Amino acid sequence: MINRLKFSIDIKADKSKIWHALWDDSSYRDWASVFFEGSYADTDHWKEGSTVMFLAPDKSGIYSNIEKHIPNTMMSFKHIGNVIGGKEQPIDDDTKIWSGATETYTITEGVDHNILTVDIDILDEHVEFMSKTLPKALEKVKNNCS
């Protein structure tokens, strides 16, 4: 079953600095490493409508479509399927369970800070891991803004 989780963090930095801390290659690799050491994204400059692969060093991971990209404000992904050896895999019965899950990063203005919020669809078996790990990733993003 898919669960929708929401995480947020207050960051005293302007929206463009937070945006770069999220999506510039070196800072993305830094905060994504909390999920799996050496994680990276293979992307066409995060263009709306393009496909991005979220990969481990062995080129395994998932591929997703960038559904919405509003610079300095929002990036939304629809997760599609698995990647093995850098190649998109056909949708199988296991993948069908989570294919179409979404993950959205939003930056909104607070009083004396900005708020980075992540809304993410997670399978039951990954809720505990994400509940512990995603806040650590957000702390890394915040630290990369200072």
Summary of the structure (lengths in Angstrom):
residues: 146
radius of gyration: 14.8
end to end distance: 38.0
largest distance: 47.3
contacts: 434
relative contact order: 0.25
helix: 29%
strand: 40%
